[in-house]
Amino acid sequence: MHALQQWAVHALHGAGGCRAAPVRARAEVQQAAVCRRDAVQAPGCVLHAGTVETPHQLLPHSGFPSLHVWPQLCARGGLPQPRVQLVSYPRACYMPAWPWPCAAGTLPAPGGCCMGSVPSHLWPWHVAGRIWLDNVNCAGGEKSIGDCKHRGWGNSDCSHEEDAGVICKDERIPGFKDSNVIETEQSHVEEVRLRPVVSGARRRLPVTEGIVEVRYKDGWAQICDEGWDTKNSRVICGMMGFPAEKKVNRNFYKLFAERQQLNYRLHSVSCTGTEVHLSMCTFQFYQGNTSTACGAGMPAVVSCLPGPLFTSGSTHKKKQRQQQQGQLRIRLKGGAKAGEGRVEVLKSSEWGTVCDDRWNLLSASVVCRELGFGSAKEALTGARMGQGTGPIHLNEVQCLGTEKSLWSCPFKNITQEDCKHTEDAAVRCNIPYMGYENLIRLSGGRSRFEGRVEVAVGAGDGDELRWGLVCGEGWGTLEAMVVCRQLGLGFANHGLQETWYWDASNVTEMVLSGVKCAGHEMSLSHCQHHGSSLNCRNTGTRFAAGVICSETASDLLLHAPLVQETAYIEDRPLHMLYCAAEENCLSSSARLANWPYGHRRLLRFSSQIHNNGRADFRPKAGRHSWVWHECHRHYHSMDIFTHYDILTPNGTKVAEGHKASFCLEDTECEEDVAKRYECANFGEQGITVGCWDLYRHDIDCQWIDITDVKPGNYILQVVINPNFEVAESDFTNNAMKCNCKYDGHRIWVHSCHIGNGPGTRHGLERGHGGAGGVLGGTETGQ
């Protein structure tokens, strides 16, 4: 990120529509260190558009962020008060009613963070539309550009050659608050740590027990434990990433303290136990000479209970903890790291989301502790971790912070008018420091988000760690996901098996091979690998594994009801199936048929695939490497986009469909989201956030060949992106299963459900066989 960011000042005035993809840009806002000042809502006004979004087609030069001014409409007929917010994203929306302030006048320094105004002729684009402000003259203390002196809304003699711009510092202003992120206030006590004193605990992570210390000047100071209780310990443990506290042996620490020279900073700490940071408790500072401080006490000591993910112990105990975790009625989805994601709850055997009305740190902390993490670091609103699907189960959750489960908190049942999935609540939890990021690094990339993977291995007791490369054989998206998570770089964009173009490091030794990850691990060392016995056919540096990480990712989801509604059987003559046979869309027995006579029995259905993530779904290969198929006269952008299978109840495959993804495009989109991808004329392929791709049941190869299937009860399984070719934020919702009853003439398809159903993981296992198929809608019939 450059030291200076260029911004254009946009002012959206009135109720004009913008059909563009809403991109939730929390990560982008953080990376751009945005300069921003929000208006104070005028009496009688309601917010017209309140989520942080970037529509997607204004700036012709990618890489330039934009300043959006979303309006507030006054219910009493008053003048609109603009609400200004900056979003760092290279795409914005062009629309005729897009208004601009004129450069004639003085632009405000938003919150004191702007370094200067910019002449309009230096901006790399020009726009059309009305100019709303002219002769703007700000004193600098206004909360909104609308509060500054100006000629009046719409009263201007400017042209768009005079459009105003600003250059902002690459840092936030003091006291900055993001409107849909509720963060901790750390006031004058910021850094807190647990200092282990037991010899074994000093080397072991996470640190679960020790003396509580606060940062003071260039060192650390202790807290007097006079009046210290379990509520205080609970707050400290929550900050350290632990869900609960436990009793500690004070006598041991008292002996230790008597032999130490201590520097006390705080005393009389009193917490309620629901605070997310020590600074939110009441306490007092020691003043002046502290040599005689805490005469009747000793340093505050805390011992914490780690959650299931961070507990060391036997495999049996870990399995028990995982089973207990699996019985929870709450989970996090869509987050790149452990302890963050969209909050989803289980009600009546169906997972749903939580509406963000009244969502705060108290409720978020209950979620975090229930899942085995610490207190909440952030309570996120506005679907900042992506939009969920299905029902919204809870609204206006109001926890006290002491509850053991979110279900114990007061809440309102949702109605359809109350909330939409654009208001899904999410959390970021405190998690224990594990030091995983110190055991891996990227080298040679153009940015910190990409490069060749180098891992640290121990050379022996007392020796320094040495760095080595990872064998690229079998390396893919799942392994890259773990690396990006371990480094705190978000999601994987690509896992690369060759990295000759990043050959800039002096590390040349291959030290790790056979890496196979499930994708959820927190460290590459947790994945399967060959250990110390290297087994790699190509040990040259060009064949070392690499990754490209991204702060956002797509998330594909199949519309299950459509499959159930559109499934039917067709007996199709062989003379109409030559192209399908050429593309392996029929079962292997078709090769022995008496062509062109006879027929094949096909189970047909439609597939509709939605992108509910925060980034567009794009084929892994660029169109220079797409494959032209002459028979159907189309390009294949992915070898396999879906698996269609018929399984017995015990999971044995009895039939499979095959259809390579020859075309990914935006068939339809949500309201205010514009289509970006179209296959016609060798166009770009993909699925935009908020759009879906529809493969109708009557398209060639949109079927499973069931000619050889005997009557009985079966499972219809559809798995999207089965080989994990393209990274997603959540692969667990890529499988759909339906129950089927086939009597030899008709088929009944029912109980279709996404993910987490019986045997769902079977379809998502690495190396799961079967040919690929296409996705689309479906019908029920004979």
LUMDREN-595477 format. One line per 5 residues: their letters; for each residue y, z, x of C-alpha. Coordinates in steps of 0.25 Angstrom, whole numbers. Each point is the difference from the previous one (the first is absolute). Example, Ala and Ser with C-alpha at 12.3 -4.5 7.8 and 13.67 -1.06 7.14 Angstrom:
as) -18,31,49 | 14,-2,6
END
This chain:
mhalq) 0,0,0 | 13,-4,6 | 11,10,2 | 9,-7,-10 | -5,-5,-14
qwavh) 8,-11,-8 | 1,2,-14 | 6,-8,-11 | 7,7,-12 | -6,-4,-13
alhga) 5,6,-13 | -9,-3,-12 | 10,2,-12 | -5,-1,-15 | -14,-3,-5
ggcra) -4,-13,7 | -15,-2,2 | -6,-3,14 | -15,-5,-1 | -4,4,13
apvra) -11,9,6 | 3,15,1 | -3,5,14 | 0,15,1 | 6,1,14
raevq) -1,15,4 | -6,-4,13 | 11,-10,3 | 11,9,-4 | -5,10,10
qaavc) -2,-10,11 | 14,-6,-2 | 7,13,0 | 8,-4,-11 | 15,3,-3
rrdav) 2,3,-14 | 8,8,-10 | -3,2,-15 | 10,1,-11 | 1,12,-9
qapgc) -5,-4,-14 | 12,-1,-9 | -1,8,-14 | -6,-8,-10 | -7,-10,9
vlhag) -14,-3,2 | -7,-6,12 | -3,-14,-2 | -10,-2,12 | -4,12,8
tvetp) -11,-4,9 | 2,-4,14 | -4,-15,-1 | 3,-13,7 | -2,-12,-8
hqllp) -4,-12,8 | 7,-13,2 | 15,1,4 | 1,1,15 | -3,-13,7
hsgfp) -1,7,14 | -12,10,0 | 3,13,7 | 13,3,-6 | 0,12,-9
slhvw) 9,1,-12 | 8,10,-8 | -3,1,-15 | 10,6,-10 | -8,2,-13
pqlca) 9,3,-12 | 1,12,-9 | 4,-4,-14 | 9,9,-8 | -5,4,-13
rgglp) 14,2,-5 | 5,-13,4 | 7,4,13 | 1,-8,12 | -13,-2,8
qprvq) -2,10,12 | -7,-7,11 | -12,7,7 | -1,-5,14 | -13,1,8
lvsyp) -5,-8,13 | -14,-5,1 | -5,-6,13 | -8,-12,-4 | 2,-15,4
racym) -1,-5,-14 | 10,2,-11 | 2,-8,-14 | 10,-11,-2 | 6,0,-14
pawpw) 12,-6,-7 | 6,14,-4 | -2,6,14 | 14,6,2 | 7,3,14
pcaag) 12,8,4 | 11,-8,7 | 4,2,15 | 14,1,-4 | 2,15,2
tlpap) -6,11,7 | -15,3,-2 | -4,15,0 | -8,5,11 | -12,5,-8
ggccm) -1,14,3 | 6,-2,14 | -11,-8,5 | 6,-14,1 | 5,-5,13
gsvps) 9,-11,-5 | 2,-11,-10 | -4,-14,2 | 7,-13,-3 | -7,-9,-10
hlwpw) -1,-12,8 | -10,8,10 | -10,2,-11 | -12,-10,1 | 0,-3,-15
hvagr) 9,-3,-12 | -2,3,-15 | 5,-4,-13 | 4,9,-12 | 11,9,-4
iwldn) 9,8,10 | 2,14,-7 | 9,7,10 | 12,-4,8 | 11,8,8
vncag) -10,11,2 | 7,12,7 | -8,12,3 | 4,14,6 | -14,2,5
geksi) -4,12,-8 | -4,-7,-13 | -14,1,-5 | 0,-15,-5 | 7,-13,3
gdckh) 4,1,-15 | 8,12,3 | 9,-7,10 | 13,-7,-4 | -1,-14,-4
rgwgn) 6,-11,-9 | -10,3,-11 | -14,-5,-3 | -1,-15,0 | 15,-2,3
sdcsh) 0,-8,13 | 6,-12,7 | -11,-1,11 | -10,-11,3 | -14,3,5
eedag) 5,-4,14 | 7,14,0 | -12,8,-4 | 0,14,6 | -11,5,10
vickd) -2,13,8 | -7,4,13 | -7,13,-1 | -5,10,11 | -15,1,2
eripg) 0,14,-5 | 1,8,-13 | 12,8,-4 | -1,16,0 | -6,5,-13
fkdsn) -5,-14,-4 | -10,1,-12 | -8,-11,-5 | 1,-1,-15 | -15,-1,-2
viete) -5,9,11 | 1,15,-1 | 0,6,14 | 0,14,6 | 13,6,3
qshve) -2,6,14 | 14,7,2 | 1,8,13 | -15,2,3 | -6,-13,2
evrlr) -11,0,10 | -12,10,-2 | -13,1,8 | -12,8,1 | -3,4,15
pvvsg) -15,3,2 | -2,11,10 | -15,1,0 | -6,-8,12 | -9,-9,-8
arrrl) 10,-3,-11 | 10,-5,10 | -8,-13,2 | -6,-2,-14 | 7,-8,-11
pvteg) 5,3,-10 | 7,13,3 | -4,9,-11 | 5,14,5 | 11,5,9
ivevr) 13,6,1 | 11,-6,-9 | 12,-5,9 | 13,-7,-4 | 8,-10,9
ykdgw) 11,8,6 | 10,-8,10 | -9,-6,11 | -12,9,-3 | -8,8,-11
aqicd) 2,13,-6 | -8,10,-8 | 1,6,-14 | -1,15,-2 | -11,3,-10
egwdt) 6,12,-6 | -2,-3,-15 | -8,-12,3 | -10,-3,-11 | -11,-11,-5
knsrv) 11,-8,-7 | 7,-2,13 | -13,-4,6 | -3,-10,-11 | 14,-7,2
icgmm) -3,-1,15 | -14,-5,-2 | 5,-10,-10 | 10,-5,10 | -11,-2,11
gfpae) -8,-8,-10 | -10,11,-5 | -3,3,-15 | -1,15,2 | 1,12,9
kkvnr) -10,11,4 | 0,14,6 | 3,1,15 | -4,11,10 | 13,6,3
nfykl) -5,10,10 | -4,-11,10 | 14,-6,-1 | 7,13,1 | -7,3,13
faerq) 4,-14,5 | 15,2,-5 | 1,13,8 | -2,-8,13 | 10,-11,-3
qlnyr) 15,-1,1 | 4,-5,-14 | 12,-6,-6 | 2,3,-14 | 8,-9,-9
lhsvs) -3,3,-14 | -3,12,-8 | -1,5,-15 | -7,-14,-4 | -3,0,-15
ctgte) -6,-12,-7 | -6,-1,-14 | -11,-9,6 | 4,-13,-7 | 10,-4,10
vhlsm) -3,-13,8 | 7,5,12 | 4,13,7 | 15,-4,-1 | -1,2,-15
ctfqf) -4,14,1 | 9,12,1 | 2,6,14 | 9,5,10 | 4,-3,14
yqgnt) 1,10,12 | 13,0,5 | 4,3,15 | -9,8,9 | -15,-1,-6
stacg) -7,8,11 | -2,11,-9 | -2,-8,-12 | -13,2,-9 | -2,14,5
agmpa) -10,3,-11 | -7,-13,-1 | -6,-12,8 | 1,-15,0 | -4,-6,-13
vvscl) -14,-5,1 | -7,-10,-10 | -14,-5,-2 | -2,-12,-9 | -12,-6,-7
pgplf) -1,-15,3 | -4,-10,-11 | -13,-8,0 | 5,-12,8 | 4,9,12
tsgst) -11,10,0 | -10,0,12 | -14,4,-2 | -14,-5,-3 | -3,-13,-7
hkkkq) -6,7,-12 | 12,8,-2 | 9,-12,1 | -9,-7,-11 | 1,12,-9
rqqqq) 16,0,2 | 0,-15,-3 | -8,2,-13 | 9,11,-4 | 12,-10,3
gqlri) -7,-11,-8 | 0,9,-13 | 15,2,0 | 7,-6,-12 | 12,-5,9
rlkgg) 1,-10,11 | 10,-7,8 | 1,-16,1 | 8,-10,7 | 4,8,12
akage) -1,-4,14 | -3,13,6 | -8,13,-4 | 8,8,-9 | 8,-10,-7
grvev) -1,-9,-12 | 2,-2,-14 | -5,12,-9 | -12,-4,-9 | -7,10,-9
lksse) -13,-1,-8 | 0,2,-15 | -11,-4,-10 | -8,-7,12 | 12,-9,2
wgtvc) 10,0,12 | 14,-1,-3 | 14,3,7 | 11,11,-2 | 14,-4,-5
ddrwn) 11,4,9 | 9,7,-10 | 4,14,6 | -9,-3,12 | 4,10,11
llsas) -5,7,13 | -7,11,-8 | -9,-9,-8 | -2,-9,12 | -4,12,8
vvcre) -11,4,-10 | -6,-14,1 | 0,1,15 | -6,14,1 | -11,-4,-10
lgfgs) -4,-11,8 | -1,8,13 | 13,-3,6 | 13,9,2 | 12,0,-8
akeal) 7,-12,-4 | 10,-7,10 | 5,-10,-10 | -1,-2,-15 | 1,-15,-3
tgarm) 4,-6,-12 | 2,-15,-5 | -14,-4,4 | 3,1,15 | -15,-1,3
gqgtg) -2,-12,-9 | -3,-1,-15 | -13,6,-6 | -8,-6,-11 | -6,5,-13
pihln) 6,12,-8 | 11,9,4 | -6,14,-2 | 11,10,3 | 15,0,-2
evqcl) 11,11,3 | -9,8,9 | 6,13,3 | -8,9,9 | 5,13,5
gteks) -7,-2,14 | -10,10,-1 | -10,-7,-9 | -14,-4,6 | 0,-14,-7
lwscp) 10,-9,-5 | -8,1,-14 | 5,14,0 | 14,-3,0 | 8,-3,-13
fknit) 1,-14,-4 | 3,-10,-11 | -10,-10,-5 | 5,-14,2 | 4,-10,-11
qedck) 1,-15,3 | 15,1,-1 | 2,11,10 | -4,-6,13 | -5,-12,7
hteda) -7,-2,13 | 13,-3,7 | 2,15,-2 | -13,5,7 | 1,13,8
avrcn) -5,1,14 | 0,10,11 | 1,1,15 | -7,13,5 | 1,8,12
ipymg) -13,-2,8 | -5,8,13 | 4,-6,13 | -13,-6,6 | 6,-8,12
yenli) -8,-12,-3 | 12,-9,3 | -1,4,14 | -13,-6,2 | 3,-14,-3
rlsgg) 11,-10,3 | 4,-15,-2 | 5,-9,11 | 6,-14,2 | 5,-2,-14
rsrfe) 13,-5,-4 | 3,13,-8 | -6,14,-1 | -8,-4,-12 | -9,-10,8
grvev) -8,-1,13 | -13,1,7 | -7,13,-3 | -2,10,12 | -7,13,-2
avgag) 0,12,9 | -13,5,5 | -3,13,9 | -4,-3,14 | -5,15,2
dgdel) 4,14,-1 | 14,3,6 | 2,-15,2 | 11,-8,-7 | -4,-9,-12
rwglv) -2,-15,4 | 3,-12,-9 | -9,-11,-3 | -2,-12,-10 | -8,-1,-13
cgegw) -10,-12,-1 | 4,-10,-10 | -14,-3,-5 | -1,3,-15 | 14,6,0
gtlea) 7,-2,-14 | 10,5,-10 | -7,13,-2 | 0,4,14 | 15,-5,1
mvvcr) 3,9,-12 | -5,12,7 | 8,-3,13 | 13,-2,-8 | -2,13,-8
qlglg) -3,7,13 | 13,-5,6 | 8,3,-13 | 3,-15,-1 | -4,-2,-14
fanhg) -10,-10,-5 | -8,-10,8 | 5,-15,-1 | -10,-6,9 | -12,4,9
lqetw) 0,-9,12 | -13,-3,8 | 8,-8,11 | 13,5,6 | 2,-9,12
ywdas) 15,-2,-4 | 2,15,1 | -5,0,15 | 12,9,5 | -7,13,4
nvtem) -7,4,13 | -11,6,-8 | -12,-9,1 | -12,8,-1 | -8,-1,-13
vlsgv) -5,14,-4 | -4,0,-15 | -8,-10,-8 | -8,-1,-13 | 11,7,-8
kcagh) -3,0,-15 | 10,7,-9 | -1,3,-15 | 15,-1,0 | 4,14,-5
emsls) -2,7,14 | 12,7,6 | -4,-4,14 | -8,-11,7 | -8,10,7
hcqhh) -6,4,-14 | -5,-14,-2 | -14,-5,4 | -1,-5,14 | -9,-2,12
gssln) 5,12,7 | 0,0,15 | -10,-11,1 | 9,-13,-1 | -7,-12,-7
crntg) 10,-11,0 | -3,-15,3 | 14,-3,4 | 7,10,8 | 12,-8,4
trfaa) 13,5,-4 | 3,-12,-9 | -12,5,-9 | 6,14,-2 | 3,5,-14
gvics) 14,0,-5 | 8,3,-13 | 12,-3,-8 | 5,11,-9 | 9,0,-12
etasd) 7,10,-8 | -4,-6,-13 | -13,-6,-5 | -5,-8,-12 | -9,6,-10
lllha) -9,-9,-9 | -6,4,-13 | -9,-7,-9 | 4,0,-15 | -14,6,-5
plvqe) 2,-2,-15 | 2,-15,1 | -13,-1,7 | -7,7,-11 | 7,-8,-11
tayie) -3,-14,6 | -14,0,5 | -9,-10,-6 | -12,-9,4 | 0,-15,2
drplh) -12,-9,2 | 7,-11,9 | -7,-13,3 | -3,-3,15 | 8,-13,0
mlyca) 13,8,-2 | -3,9,12 | 0,-8,12 | 13,5,5 | -4,14,-3
aeenc) -13,-2,8 | 7,-5,12 | 9,13,0 | -13,9,-2 | 4,4,-13
lsssa) -14,0,-5 | -12,9,3 | -10,-5,11 | -10,-5,-10 | 9,-11,-5
rlanw) -3,-8,13 | -14,-2,-6 | 4,-4,-13 | -2,-15,-6 | 14,-5,2
pyghr) 7,-5,-8 | -9,4,-11 | -1,14,-6 | 11,11,0 | 4,14,6
rllrf) 2,12,-8 | 14,6,4 | 7,13,-4 | 14,-4,-1 | 12,10,-1
ssqih) 15,0,4 | 6,8,11 | 14,5,1 | 5,7,13 | 12,8,0
nngra) 8,4,13 | 4,15,-3 | 4,3,15 | 13,-1,7 | -2,-13,8
dfrpk) -4,-14,-4 | -15,-3,2 | -1,-12,9 | -12,-7,6 | -4,4,14
agrhs) 1,-14,5 | 12,-9,0 | 0,-13,-7 | -2,-8,13 | -14,6,0
wvwhe) -3,-2,-15 | -12,-8,-3 | 1,-13,-9 | -12,-2,-10 | -1,-14,-4
chrhy) -9,2,-12 | 9,9,-7 | 12,-5,7 | 6,13,4 | 3,9,12
hsmdi) -8,13,3 | 10,10,5 | -11,11,1 | -15,-2,3 | -3,11,-10
fthyd) 9,7,-10 | -10,6,-9 | -15,3,-2 | -6,-1,-14 | -14,6,-1
iltpn) -10,4,-10 | -7,13,4 | -12,8,-5 | 4,14,-4 | -5,5,13
gtkva) 9,-10,7 | -9,-11,4 | 7,-14,0 | -7,-10,-10 | 11,-11,-1
eghka) 13,-3,7 | 12,-9,-2 | 8,-7,11 | 14,-5,-1 | 9,-1,12
sfcle) 14,4,-2 | 6,-14,0 | 13,4,-7 | 7,13,-1 | 13,-1,-8
dtece) 9,7,-10 | -6,-4,-14 | 9,10,-7 | 9,12,4 | 6,12,-6
edvak) 14,0,-6 | 11,-2,10 | -10,-4,11 | 1,-15,5 | -12,-8,4
ryeca) 0,-3,15 | -14,-7,2 | -5,-13,-6 | -11,-9,5 | 5,-13,-4
nfgeq) 5,-10,11 | -7,8,11 | 9,12,-4 | 0,14,6 | -12,9,-6
gitvg) 0,14,-3 | 3,10,-11 | 13,7,-1 | 2,15,-3 | 0,1,-15
cwdly) -7,-13,-3 | -14,-4,-3 | -9,-12,3 | -9,-5,-11 | -13,-8,1
rhdid) -4,-5,-13 | -14,0,-4 | -1,-15,-2 | 4,-2,15 | -11,-6,9
cqwid) -8,10,7 | 6,12,-8 | -14,5,-4 | -13,6,5 | -13,-9,-1
itdvk) -10,9,-8 | -10,-11,-2 | -11,8,8 | 4,14,-6 | -10,6,-10
pgnyi) 4,7,-13 | 4,15,2 | 11,9,3 | 9,-3,12 | 14,3,6
lqvvi) 10,-11,2 | 8,3,13 | 13,-6,4 | 6,4,14 | 14,-5,4
npnfe) 2,-3,15 | -14,5,3 | 1,-3,15 | 13,7,2 | 6,-12,5
vaesd) 14,4,-5 | 5,14,2 | 3,8,-13 | 5,14,-2 | -13,3,-8
ftnna) -13,-6,0 | -7,10,-9 | 5,-7,-12 | -5,-14,4 | -13,1,-7
mkcnc) -2,-2,-15 | -14,2,-7 | -4,-3,-14 | -13,4,-7 | -8,-13,-5
kydgh) -11,-2,-10 | -7,-14,1 | -11,-4,-10 | -3,-14,6 | 10,-7,-9
riwvh) 12,9,-2 | 7,10,9 | 8,13,-4 | 11,4,10 | 5,14,-2
schig) 6,13,6 | 8,-8,11 | 7,10,10 | 7,0,13 | -4,7,12
ngpgt) -6,14,1 | -11,-4,-10 | -15,1,2 | -3,-7,13 | 14,-5,3
rhgle) -1,3,15 | -12,-10,0 | 9,-11,-2 | 10,4,11 | -10,3,11
rghgg) 3,-8,13 | -10,-11,1 | -3,-1,-15 | -7,-13,-2 | 3,-10,-10
aggvl) 8,-13,-2 | 14,1,-4 | 6,-4,-13 | 13,-1,-7 | 7,9,-9
ggtet) 6,-3,-14 | -1,4,-14 | -13,1,-9 | -5,-2,-14 | -11,6,-8
gq) -9,-10,-7 | -13,-7,-1
END
